[in-house]
C-alpha cells in the first residue's frame, strides 16, 4: 500500500473511527483501526469492538498502490494530531508502516490486516429514510433517559419504532421516560422491523457525532431477526448489534387522564430549576414545585447546606398542585430543548407521573419523589 493522504481528511475520519476502538480487548487487533486504500477515491477507515462498528470515508487520498493496512490507534492518532504538514505519505509492506511528512518520519510495526474483523457495509435495498436533523434531535432528546447500569430489561439503549410514515425513539431508566416522533419514509417498501429493536447508547452517540443538520437524509435498516442495525450517513456506515432483552411496555407509563395543563417556557423554567437545585445534595435531592394561579414556587432545603425559594411567573389560573421532583431529571430534559420552546406540564397530583409535552412531538414523563412532611 502506498498513498499520499490529506492530513485534515484523514484526521476527521480517524477521530470518528477511533471512538469505537476498545482500550482493552481479548483481541489485541481490535485496539487498532483498519485503512482500506482504493484508487477510485473510495478509501475507507474502519473500527469496531465487535458490538459497534463504523466504516468512514477518507477524503483527499491519492493512492498509488491500493492495499490494506492496520493503524495503531494511539500512536497514529498522535502523529496526525501533532503534524503540521498538509499531506502525509503512507507506505506499508506488511512488516512495517512508514509515515512521512516534510520534516518527520515514523516507522511503526505492521500487523496482519486479514486478522481484523470486517465491518458490514450497508447492503440493504429496502430501508427507512429520516432527515439528518430530525435523527440528531431524536437521539439528543432520548439518550439521556437510558440506564447503562441496570441488567433489568433493555434499558441500556433507545427503542426505535419505524413505520412507513414515522420514526419514534424511546428512552427510559424506570424513573423517567423520553419519547419523540418524527416523519420518515421508506425506500422499496421497507417492512417495519419486527420485535422491539433497541440501539445501544454507544452506537447512538457515534451516530450523532457523524450527523450535521444540513446533511442528506439518513438510511436505516434493521437486519432480519432484529439482531443488528445498519445506518448510512453522508460520510459513514455505522453497524451495531441491538441490545438484548425486553423493552418495558412504555405505553403504560402515560396517565389515562390529567387534571391540569400548565403552559411554560423552557428557558425560564430551566433556570428556576437550576437555581432551586443549588442547595440540594446526594442525600436530599428533592425540589418542591407549587403550581398556583400566576406563579410557580420552587423550594428546597438541605441540612448543613441551606435552603432556596424561587418564584417564576406563569400563565396559569387554576387549582394549586404541589409535587416534588428530582431536579436533575427535569434539567436533563430541558437542556435538550431550545430556551424559547413552549412546553406544557400535564399534572394530576403529588403521587402520579407528570408529563411534559412540546409542539414537535416530544413527550417527557417523570415520576415525582415522595416527601416526608
N, C-alpha and C positions, 0 to 999 in steps of 0.2 A: 504494500500500500504506500502510495506517495501522493501527497496533496499539499496545496497551499491554502490555508484557512484564514478567513476574515476573523480577527480576534473578537470583535463585538458580536458577530453572529454566532460564533461557537460558544462564547461565554453565556449568551442568552439561553441557548439550548441546554448548555451544561448546568446552569443554575436551576432550570426546571427539572431536569432528569435526576440530578444528584439528590433532590429532595426525597426520593423514594428509596435511595440506597441505604441498607441497614448498617448501623455502626458495628454490629456483631452479627455473625451468621455461621451456622454449621457448614455452610458452603462458602468458603472464602471468596470464590469468584464473584459472588453477588455484591461484594463490597467495592466493585468497580462498575464502570459504565462501558457500554459497547458502542463503537462507532462503525457504521457501515458506510464506506465512501464509494459513491457511484459517480460515473462520468456524466450522467444525464441530469445533474443538479437535483437529485433526489436523495442526497445523503441523509442518513438518519442516525440520531443518537438515542440509545435506549437504556433504561434502567428498570430493575424490578427487585422486589423482595419476595416474589412468588405469590403474594396476595394482591399486590397492586403493581402495575407496570405502566410504562409510558414510552411511546415512540415519538420523538420530536424532530421536526425538520431542521436541518442546519443550513443556514443561508450563507452565501458567499464562499463556497468551497470550490476550488479549481483542482480537480482530481486528474493527476497524470497517470497513476496506476490504481485502478479500483482494488478494494480489498476491505478486510475487516480487522479491527484492532481493539484490544482491551485497554482502557484508560484507567489508571489508578485514581480513584475519586479525589482523595485529599491532596496528593501531590500535583496531579494535573490541574486541579482546580486552583491551587496556589500559583502555579505557573501562569494560568490565564489571568488571574486577578492582579498579579504584580507586573505583568508585561506592559511595556509602553509601546510595543510595536502594533501597527495596524494589521499585519499579517504574520502568521507563524507557519513554518514548514514542518509537516509531519511526515516521517518515514518509518515504516515498520517492516522488519524482515522475519518476524516470528520469534526471535530470541531477544530482540531489543526494539525499543521505540525511541527514535530521535526526535527531539523538538528543538527547532532552531528559529531564533529571531535575528535581528541585526547585530545585537551585541551580547546575546546569551544563547547558550546551547545546553540542552539537558539530554542525558541518556538514561532511560528507565528500562527496567526488565520487562520483557514481553511475556504474555500469557497466551495459552491456547484458546482462541476465540470460540472454537467449537464446543467448549465446556459451558459457555454462557447460555442459559435457557432463552428460548425465543419468546419475545413479547408478541402476542397476537396482534395482527393488523385488523383494520375494520373491513371485513369482507361481506357484511350484510347488504343485501339488495333491497330489503324491506326494513324500514326503520321509522322512528318518530323524529320530528323536526321541531326544535324550540329555538326561539330567539336567544342570542347570547346574553343580552341584557336581562331578559326575564330569568334565565337559568342562574345567573350570578345572584340575582335578588332572591330567588327561591332558596339557594344554598345559604346565603348570608342570614336569612330570616328564620331558618330552621335548625341549622347545625349546632348552634349554641345550646339547644334544649336537650341534646342527647346525653347519654350516660356511658362513659367509657369504662367505668369500674365494675358495673354490675354484670353478673352472669345470668341474670334473670331476663328472659325474653330476648328479643333482638334490639336492645336499646342503644347499642353502640354504633348506630348508623341512622340513616334517614330513609323512611319508607317512600317509595316512588310509585305513584299510580298514574298509568298512562292510558289515555283513550284517544280516539280519533280526533277529538276537539280540544283536549286539555291535558295538562300535566299537573299533578298535585304532589307536594312533598310534605312529609310529617315527621317531626322530631319530638321525642318525649323522654323524660327521665323518671316518670311516675309522679312527679310533683308539679310539673308544668308541661304544656304541650303547645307546639307552634305548628301551624298548618298554613300553607299558601298554595293557591292555584294560579295558573297562567295558561294562555292559549297555546295549543300545539297542533301540529298537522302530521299526517302520515305519508310516507313515500311507498308506493306499490302496495297499498292496503296492508301495512304492517299490523299484525294482530296485537291485541292488548296482552301484555305479559301475564302469564298465569301465576298463581301464588301471590306472595307479598314480597316483592324484591326490596331488600334493604341494602343500600350502598354504604360502605363503611366511611367513617369520618375522614380517614386519611386520604381516601380517593377523592372525596368531595373537596377537601382543602386544595389538593393538587389541581383539580379541575377548575376551581375558582381562580387560582393563580394563573391559569392558562387562558382566561377569558377577559376580553375587553367589551364594553358595551357596544362599541361600533363594529365588532366582529360579525362575519356572516353567521347565519343560523347554525346551530349545533345539531349533530345527528346522534341519536341514542338507540342502541339495540341491546335488548336483554336476550341473552342466549336461551335457546330452548332448554327447558328444565329449570330455568331461573337459577342457574348456578353462577353466572357471571354477567357482567355488563360491559359493553364497549361504547365509548363516547368519542366522536370525531369532532375536533375543533378546527379552526383555520390552520393551526400550526402543529397539532399533535393528535395522536390517538392514545386514549387512556383506557387501560384494561383493569378491571377489578373483580375479584371474587365477591360474591354477596355475603352478607352477614348471615350466619346460620341461626336457626331458632325462630320462634313465632313472635311476630309483632303483635302487641296487645290490640284488642278491638277498641281503637281510639274513639270511635263514634259515641261510645257510651259515656265519655267524659263530658260531653256538652249537655248543659242543663236543658230540660224539656221546656222550661219557661223562665222568664226573668221578670223581676218586679219593677226595676228602674233601668233607664238608659240615660247615660250622662255623657254629653259631648265634651271632649277635651282636646287640647293641642299638645302635641308630643314634646316640643321644646320646653315650655314652662313646666310641664308635668315631670319630665326627666330631671330638670334642675331642682325642683322641690323635693323629689325623692332622694336625690344625691345629697342635698343639704340635710334632710332628716336622718340619713344613714350615717352621718359623720360620727355620731356618738354611739353607734352600735359596735358590738364586737362578736367574737365567735360564740360566746355563751348567750348573748342576748341580741338577736338579730332583728326582732320584730319592730315594725313601724306601724303605729295605729293610724288608719285613714278614717276620717269622719266626713262623709259627704252630706252637706246640708244646703239649704237654699242660699245660693250666691257664693258659697265658699267650700273649698276642700281644706280641712285642717289635718296636718300630719304631726304626729308627736312620737317621740321615742325617749326612753330613759334607761340608763345602764349604770349600775353601781360602780363607783370609782372612775367613771368616765364622764358622766354628765347627762344632760337632757337637751332636747331640741323641740321647738314648737314653730311650725311653718304654716303660713296661710297662703292659699292660692285662690284668687277669684275664679269662679267658674260660672258657666251659663246653665244653671240648673235651679229649678224651682220644684221641689218635690219632697217626699218623706225622707228623713235622715236615714243614712245607712252607715253603720260602723263595721269596719273589717280590718284585720291585721295581716300584713304581707311581710315576707322576707324581701327587703328592698332589692337585693341582688337580682331576684327573678324578674322584677319589673325593669330594672336598669338594663339588664342584658337584652331584653326585647326592644326597649325604647331606643337603644343605641343603634339598632339596625334600621331605624326609620328616620326620614328627614324631619328636622325640627318643626317645619311648617305643616306637617301632616296632621289631619284631623283623625282622631281616634275616639271610638265610643266605648265606654265602660258599661257592661251589662251585669247588673248585680242582683242578688237575691237577699242574702243576709251574711252574717259573720261566719257561717259554717259551710256555706256552699261555694263551689268554684266560681271565680269571677272570669268573665270573658271580655276580651278587648278586641275590637274589630276596626279595620281601616276600610276605605272605599275600594282598595285594589286587591280584594280577595285574600286578605291576610287576617288570620284569627289566632289569638293567643289566649290560652287558658291557664290560669294559675290557681293553685289551691291556697286558701288562707291558712294562717297559723292560728292555733288556739292559745288564748291568753288566760293566765291565772289572775283573776281580778280580785 
